[in-house]
């Protein structure tokens, strides 16, 4: 995602500029903050960015649960057990840019 931050007045969405704003978001892969009375009220991101974020949250939750199991119960789980419990396939892992499992 581009590091440049864009702010768009809410009134621009009402003035027929929404389509152009969405095109820019998709093209630049850049979030746009919607402001009302000079205060950020919402954020627009592309659907691809949204899906990537949801996938990130899913795997973050999986890692947190695995860490909690190990910390609370002192129990360790094999990679295959974790993959089966959370219905994660090797193909799912191959599609991820980066994922870490701590086997210590």
HELIX and SHEET records of a PDB file:
HELIX    1   1 UNK A   10  UNK A   12  1                                   3    
HELIX    2   2 UNK A   13  UNK A   17  3                                   5    
HELIX    3   3 UNK A   18  UNK A   28  1                                  11    
HELIX    4   4 UNK A   47  UNK A   73  1                                  27    
HELIX    5   5 UNK A   79  UNK A   85  1                                   7    
HELIX    6   6 UNK A   90  UNK A   95  1                                   6    
SHEET    1   A 3 UNK A   6  UNK A   9  0                                        
SHEET    2   A 3 UNK A  32  UNK A  36  1                                        
SHEET    3   A 3 UNK A  39  UNK A  44 -1                                        
END                                                                             
